[in-house]
Amino acid sequence: MVTQVAVIYHMFPHYRLPVMQALDSSDRFAFAFFGDDKDHQGIRTVDPRCVRAFHPSRFYQWRGLFWQGAAVRQALSRDHRAIIFLGNPNFISTWIGVLFARVTGKKTLLWAHGWLRPEPWSKRIVRNLFYHLADLVLVYGDRAKRLANQSGFPTKKVKPIYNSLDYAAAQAILNSIRANELNSIHPQSLFKNSSPIMICTARLTQLCELNLLMEASSLLSRRGRPVNVLLVGDGPERAALEVQASHLGLSVHFFGSCYDEQMLGRLIFHSDIMVQPGKMGLTVIHSLMYGTPAITHSDMNHQMPEAESIIEGRTGLLFRRGDAADLADKIDQWLLSCTDREAVRKECMAVIEEKWNPAVQRRLIEEALEGLLGR
């Protein structure tokens, strides 16, 4: 008999659909998903019809605290042997839900970023207390497990399961690109020269720190190593970046927002480097899926877990945070050393194949459940 497992999130963003469908295809467990079906802060939710068991479950916010009744109801229900909760300590309902689930004999897991940086003692105590309530904490990367150990949390209760995008769709698009079956725009056609293309696919906000990319591009131009910059996205910083690009006389194309994955795949595939000077999360996974290396800053206390997929010299490089000159050096270094583009593509895709895809996430979650349930 298949074991029933509940997955309770505040809402499932559209980019979570591939891992949800991977879990939904499991022949070991039957996953039921509980989450709000309303968009949140401009982020689209998944289509509930895309998995077999989706239960709309509203959540409510009061200042910095949240409540989701499904966390408590499912903890008391007899329908599931295990529950995977969103591991956000600001959800009061999750504290109660985890306790009730344990009292009723269910195994409990928290799915969270986990530890991103060393924290002050007050925050560390609250986080560790919250995570201690569960049987296991599922985190996004290996660094979180090391930080857990440093904070005094038992590493046997921490399991990295990484993160992912739609790997299967990317593979299909890659095959079409290689067979020259796509009619979407080639990025080189957007520029008046054949200089290397630095792409960034992200919302244009201050967090991306794209002003540093402009400064680095200007430095490279003065060194006689001009580059093209392709910004795919829109946002509040666009006007300021346009002014900066014009003032510095740079070759920058503002593509605007794009949600066409075939177009995005082609633009990324044919670019030389993905550069995001600020925090870099799923953008790096998106880039490596299409075989394009990534450059971002090296201060992991101010990074996202997905930046762990950058293996220096193989799938990209890291520069000193906030240092435009060092960013220029790293771009120049990569362009000079990368003589075999196809070999780099293989390196990038191999990293995704190894860890950062929905099939691997499903396997690791299944392993975690089997370990807890004694199967």
BELRA-V696744 format. One record per residue. N is the residue number from 1. PHI is phi in degrees with one decimal (none if undefined). PSI is psi in whole degrees, -180 to 180 (* if undefined). NEAR is the number of other ideal C-beta (glycine too) atoms within 12 Angstrom. Layout:
N|PHI|PSI|NEAR + N|PHI|PSI|NEAR
This chain:
1|none|136|9 + 2|-74.0|135|20 + 3|-80.3|135|26 + 4|-88.5|132|26 + 5|-134.1|133|39 + 6|-98.1|140|43 + 7|-119.6|115|44 + 8|-115.1|112|46 + 9|-120.9|155|40 + 10|-60.9|-46|37 + 11|-159.2|152|34 + 12|-101.2|105|40 + 13|-59.0|154|26 + 14|-56.0|-31|25 + 15|-75.1|-7|28 + 16|-83.8|-10|35 + 17|-56.9|-45|29 + 18|-57.4|-42|36 + 19|-73.0|-33|45 + 20|-62.0|-44|39 + 21|-68.6|-33|29 + 22|-63.6|-44|32 + 23|-64.8|-39|40 + 24|-64.4|-23|31 + 25|-89.9|2|22 + 26|-61.8|140|31 + 27|-100.9|6|14 + 28|-104.8|-32|23 + 29|-135.8|150|35 + 30|-107.6|109|25 + 31|-92.5|132|39 + 32|-114.9|130|34 + 33|-103.9|131|41 + 34|-122.2|120|42 + 35|-170.9|162|38 + 36|-67.6|138|32 + 37|-97.1|13|27 + 38|-100.3|143|20 + 39|-61.5|151|16 + 40|-135.4|123|22 + 41|52.3|41|13 + 42|80.3|1|15 + 43|-96.7|124|17 + 44|-72.4|142|18 + 45|-89.3|166|31 + 46|-68.9|157|32 + 47|-76.2|117|18 + 48|-56.5|-22|25 + 49|-76.2|-7|16 + 50|-84.3|-6|24 + 51|-129.0|162|29 + 52|-72.7|-35|18 + 53|-131.9|95|26 + 54|-122.2|129|32 + 55|-120.3|107|28 + 56|-56.3|129|23 + 57|-142.5|106|33 + 58|-67.1|150|23 + 59|-125.3|157|33 + 60|-129.6|146|20 + 61|-120.7|136|20 + 62|-132.9|107|12 + 63|55.5|-122|9 + 64|-95.3|9|10 + 65|-111.5|155|17 + 66|-132.5|155|30 + 67|-139.7|131|25 + 68|-136.2|109|35 + 69|-59.4|-29|27 + 70|-59.2|-31|40 + 71|-62.3|-38|41 + 72|-80.4|-44|30 + 73|-60.7|-45|25 + 74|-72.3|-27|38 + 75|-64.8|-34|36 + 76|-87.2|-15|23 + 77|-71.1|156|25 + 78|-97.9|10|14 + 79|-79.1|-20|24 + 80|-129.2|147|38 + 81|-93.9|-18|32 + 82|-147.8|152|43 + 83|-131.8|131|48 + 84|-103.3|114|48 + 85|-99.7|150|49 + 86|-61.3|126|40 + 87|-87.4|58|41 + 88|-108.5|114|33 + 89|-67.9|-10|32 + 90|-79.6|-6|23 + 91|-89.0|101|32 + 92|-59.5|-36|25 + 93|-63.1|-29|35 + 94|-73.2|-39|42 + 95|-55.6|-47|32 + 96|-70.0|-42|26 + 97|-61.0|-44|43 + 98|-62.6|-42|40 + 99|-64.0|-46|25 + 100|-64.2|-39|24 + 101|-62.7|-41|38 + 102|-68.0|-40|24 + 103|-62.0|-36|15 + 104|-89.3|12|23 + 105|85.7|14|19 + 106|-91.8|150|34 + 107|-82.9|142|32 + 108|-124.2|137|44 + 109|-131.0|144|45 + 110|-112.1|129|44 + 111|-105.7|112|43 + 112|-152.6|163|35 + 113|-58.1|-37|33 + 114|84.1|-139|42 + 115|-90.3|119|35 + 116|-99.7|-25|30 + 117|-162.1|161|24 + 118|-59.0|138|20 + 119|-119.5|157|22 + 120|-62.6|158|11 + 121|-57.5|-37|12 + 122|-64.5|-44|10 + 123|-69.5|-38|17 + 124|-62.6|-41|23 + 125|-64.0|-46|17 + 126|-63.6|-46|19 + 127|-61.6|-48|34 + 128|-64.5|-38|29 + 129|-62.4|-45|19 + 130|-61.6|-49|31 + 131|-67.1|-30|41 + 132|-64.8|-25|28 + 133|-63.1|-31|30 + 134|-90.4|165|41 + 135|-77.9|-29|32 + 136|-156.1|145|41 + 137|-113.9|122|41 + 138|-94.9|119|42 + 139|-117.2|168|38 + 140|-81.7|-21|38 + 141|-155.3|173|35 + 142|-72.0|-32|26 + 143|-62.8|-35|29 + 144|-59.6|-36|39 + 145|-68.6|-39|29 + 146|-65.6|-41|23 + 147|-67.6|-34|32 + 148|-59.9|-43|34 + 149|-61.9|-42|20 + 150|-65.4|-29|18 + 151|-86.7|1|30 + 152|89.4|11|20 + 153|-91.3|138|30 + 154|-65.9|122|18 + 155|-68.6|-19|23 + 156|-66.1|-16|15 + 157|-98.5|12|28 + 158|-123.0|128|38 + 159|-132.0|115|39 + 160|-69.2|132|35 + 161|-124.5|2|42 + 162|64.8|-157|40 + 163|-151.1|168|41 + 164|-162.0|165|44 + 165|-121.6|-163|40 + 166|-82.4|86|34 + 167|-65.7|-40|37 + 168|-63.8|-43|24 + 169|-63.2|-41|26 + 170|-63.1|-39|36 + 171|-62.6|-42|25 + 172|-64.0|-42|20 + 173|-66.7|-40|31 + 174|-58.6|-43|31 + 175|-62.0|-39|18 + 176|-68.7|-38|22 + 177|-63.4|-46|29 + 178|-65.4|-31|19 + 179|-86.9|3|10 + 180|58.0|40|13 + 181|-96.6|-7|15 + 182|-96.7|140|24 + 183|-100.1|7|12 + 184|-69.0|168|25 + 185|-66.0|137|24 + 186|-86.9|130|21 + 187|-59.8|-30|37 + 188|-62.9|-27|23 + 189|-71.2|-12|18 + 190|-84.1|-7|29 + 191|-123.4|160|26 + 192|-93.9|5|12 + 193|-141.1|176|16 + 194|-108.2|23|16 + 195|-65.6|159|27 + 196|-57.7|151|32 + 197|-108.2|123|37 + 198|-99.9|116|48 + 199|-107.8|148|44 + 200|-139.5|121|48 + 201|-107.7|95|45 + 202|-163.8|160|42 + 203|-67.1|135|28 + 204|-81.6|89|34 + 205|-126.2|171|23 + 206|-63.4|-30|19 + 207|-60.6|-28|25 + 208|-75.6|-20|35 + 209|52.6|44|33 + 210|-72.0|-13|44 + 211|-60.0|-32|34 + 212|-66.9|-35|37 + 213|-66.3|-38|44 + 214|-62.9|-46|39 + 215|-63.4|-42|29 + 216|-65.5|-39|40 + 217|-64.2|-38|41 + 218|-64.6|-42|30 + 219|-61.7|-43|27 + 220|-63.2|-39|36 + 221|-62.5|-41|26 + 222|-68.5|-23|18 + 223|-84.6|-2|18 + 224|83.3|22|10 + 225|-125.2|63|23 + 226|-65.0|150|30 + 227|-132.3|160|39 + 228|-100.3|142|38 + 229|-116.9|126|45 + 230|-117.1|113|44 + 231|-105.0|113|44 + 232|-106.5|103|42 + 233|150.3|170|30 + 234|-136.4|171|23 + 235|158.7|-179|24 + 236|-65.9|-19|15 + 237|-91.6|-1|28 + 238|-59.2|-47|27 + 239|-60.0|-45|14 + 240|-64.0|-39|21 + 241|-69.0|-36|35 + 242|-62.4|-43|24 + 243|-63.3|-45|16 + 244|-62.8|-44|28 + 245|-62.2|-43|30 + 246|-65.7|-44|16 + 247|-61.1|-39|15 + 248|-86.9|-5|25 + 249|67.0|40|14 + 250|-91.9|160|35 + 251|-93.6|93|30 + 252|-127.4|133|38 + 253|-114.8|122|30 + 254|-93.5|101|30 + 255|-74.1|-30|34 + 256|88.3|-178|21 + 257|-65.0|144|19 + 258|-147.7|125|27 + 259|-117.9|11|16 + 260|-87.8|107|20 + 261|-63.7|-34|33 + 262|-63.7|-42|26 + 263|-65.1|-47|28 + 264|-60.1|-43|39 + 265|-59.6|-43|39 + 266|-67.7|-42|37 + 267|-62.6|-43|41 + 268|-68.4|-46|46 + 269|-57.1|-42|42 + 270|-91.5|2|34 + 271|-88.2|160|43 + 272|-85.3|-41|36 + 273|-147.5|142|47 + 274|-91.5|122|50 + 275|-122.8|123|51 + 276|-135.9|102|44 + 277|-66.4|-25|43 + 278|-87.9|-153|33 + 279|-60.0|141|30 + 280|-129.8|109|41 + 281|-104.1|-114|35 + 282|-64.8|-15|34 + 283|-58.0|-39|41 + 284|-68.8|-36|46 + 285|-65.7|-42|47 + 286|-57.9|-44|43 + 287|-66.9|-49|48 + 288|-64.8|-32|46 + 289|-57.5|-34|43 + 290|-99.4|13|44 + 291|80.4|19|39 + 292|-108.5|126|47 + 293|-67.8|166|44 + 294|-131.8|148|53 + 295|-127.2|130|46 + 296|-149.5|-179|46 + 297|-81.0|161|37 + 298|-97.1|0|25 + 299|-82.0|92|23 + 300|-68.0|-16|27 + 301|-72.1|-13|17 + 302|-126.5|31|21 + 303|-118.8|176|33 + 304|-102.0|156|34 + 305|-59.1|-31|37 + 306|-63.7|-20|42 + 307|-62.9|-17|43 + 308|-61.1|-21|37 + 309|-75.0|-10|46 + 310|-82.5|112|42 + 311|-101.4|112|24 + 312|-58.4|131|22 + 313|86.4|-13|17 + 314|-114.9|-50|24 + 315|-118.1|11|40 + 316|151.0|-165|42 + 317|-143.6|163|35 + 318|-121.3|139|34 + 319|-117.9|166|37 + 320|-67.1|127|22 + 321|-55.0|130|23 + 322|79.9|2|19 + 323|-105.8|99|21 + 324|-63.8|-36|29 + 325|-64.9|-41|20 + 326|-69.6|-35|25 + 327|-61.7|-44|40 + 328|-60.0|-42|34 + 329|-60.1|-43|23 + 330|-68.3|-40|38 + 331|-61.7|-47|45 + 332|-61.0|-44|31 + 333|-58.3|-45|23 + 334|-66.3|-44|36 + 335|-63.6|-35|29 + 336|-74.9|-35|16 + 337|-88.2|-23|20 + 338|-84.6|88|29 + 339|-97.1|-16|10 + 340|-122.6|91|11 + 341|-61.8|-38|22 + 342|-68.6|-36|14 + 343|-65.0|-39|17 + 344|-64.7|-42|33 + 345|-56.6|-44|30 + 346|-63.8|-40|19 + 347|-61.3|-46|28 + 348|-62.1|-47|38 + 349|-68.0|-31|30 + 350|-65.2|-36|21 + 351|-64.5|-42|33 + 352|-65.5|-42|41 + 353|-62.5|-35|25 + 354|-74.2|-43|21 + 355|-133.2|-42|30 + 356|-98.3|60|44 + 357|-147.2|160|33 + 358|-60.9|-35|37 + 359|-64.4|-41|28 + 360|-66.0|-42|26 + 361|-59.5|-44|36 + 362|-61.5|-45|32 + 363|-60.4|-43|26 + 364|-68.0|-37|31 + 365|-67.8|-41|36 + 366|-62.1|-42|32 + 367|-60.9|-41|23 + 368|-62.6|-45|36 + 369|-66.4|-42|39 + 370|-64.4|-37|22 + 371|-63.9|-39|20 + 372|-76.9|-36|30 + 373|-89.4|-4|25 + 374|78.3|22|11 + 375|-89.2|*|17
